[in-house]
Amino acid sequence: MRDQYSAFQERDTEILSLGPDGAALFKAYWKKNSLPFPGLPDPRHVVAKVYGQPIRFLKLGRMPMLLIVDSEGVIRHRHDGTSMSDIPSNTDVLAWIDAL
């Protein structure tokens, strides 16, 4: 998403990445990878639980989840990954946004 961030911005879309690490590790990761969009550390899984993000302990923890939420706060698209590699492509995500 970093490499195509401008394509998301052109669609008046913001990316927010949620992760299980604490603030210090999250900040270091953001800096190391020069991520242009905001990230939210969620080490206590508070936000993950609100949205029902699946956790599979035998598959290394939280499964990837992608939500497209409109400006009114309504979830317009949801993708729940079934493995750690089940992450939609940017092309798919942009197509879902375009279809709204």
C-alpha positions in Angstrom: 0.0 0.0 0.0 3.0 2.3 0.6 4.0 2.1 -3.0 0.6 3.0 -4.3 -0.5 5.4 -1.5 -1.0 8.2 -4.1 -3.6 6.0 -5.9 -5.5 5.8 -2.6 -5.2 9.5 -2.0 -6.5 10.2 -5.5 -9.7 8.4 -4.4 -10.0 10.5 -1.2 -9.2 7.3 0.8 -7.1 7.1 3.9 -5.2 4.0 5.0 -5.0 3.1 8.7 -2.9 0.1 9.7 -3.6 -1.6 12.9 -1.0 -3.9 14.6 -0.5 -6.0 17.7 2.8 -4.4 18.7 3.3 -1.8 21.4 3.8 1.9 20.5 7.7 1.8 20.5 7.9 -1.2 18.2 5.2 0.2 16.0 6.9 3.6 15.7 10.3 1.9 14.8 8.6 -0.2 12.1 6.9 2.9 10.6 10.2 4.8 10.6 12.2 1.9 9.2 9.7 1.3 6.3 8.9 4.9 5.6 5.2 4.3 5.7 3.3 7.4 4.7 -0.1 6.5 6.2 -1.0 6.3 9.9 -0.7 3.2 12.1 -2.4 2.3 15.3 -0.7 0.1 17.8 -3.2 -2.3 19.4 -1.3 -4.6 21.8 -4.3 -5.3 24.0 -6.4 -6.2 20.9 -9.1 -3.6 21.9 -9.8 -2.4 18.3 -9.3 -5.9 16.9 -12.0 -7.3 19.2 -14.4 -4.5 18.4 -14.2 -5.4 14.7 -13.9 -9.2 15.3 -10.5 -9.7 13.7 -9.9 -13.4 13.7 -7.0 -14.8 15.8 -5.5 -18.2 15.0 -2.9 -19.1 17.6 -1.7 -22.1 15.5 -1.2 -19.7 12.5 0.9 -17.1 14.3 -1.8 -14.8 15.8 -4.0 -12.3 14.2 -5.2 -13.1 10.7 -5.0 -10.3 8.1 -8.2 -8.2 8.0 -9.1 -5.4 5.7 -12.1 -3.1 6.1 -13.2 -0.3 3.8 -15.1 2.2 6.0 -16.9 5.1 4.4 -16.9 8.7 5.8 -20.0 7.9 7.8 -18.3 5.1 9.6 -20.2 2.3 7.8 -18.2 -0.8 6.8 -18.6 -1.1 3.0 -16.3 -4.0 2.4 -14.7 -6.6 4.6 -11.9 -9.1 3.9 -11.0 -11.7 6.6 -7.8 -13.5 5.7 -7.6 -17.2 6.3 -3.8 -17.3 6.5 -1.0 -14.8 7.2 -0.5 -14.5 3.4 -4.1 -13.9 2.6 -3.8 -10.2 1.9 -5.7 -8.6 -0.9 -3.7 -6.9 -3.7 -3.7 -3.2 -4.0 -5.4 -3.7 -7.4 -8.3 -5.5 -5.7 -8.6 -3.0 -2.9 -8.7 -0.1 -5.3 -11.3 -1.9 -7.4 -13.5 -2.3 -4.3 -13.1 1.4 -3.5 -14.0 2.3 -7.1 -17.1 0.1 -7.0 -18.5 2.1 -4.0 
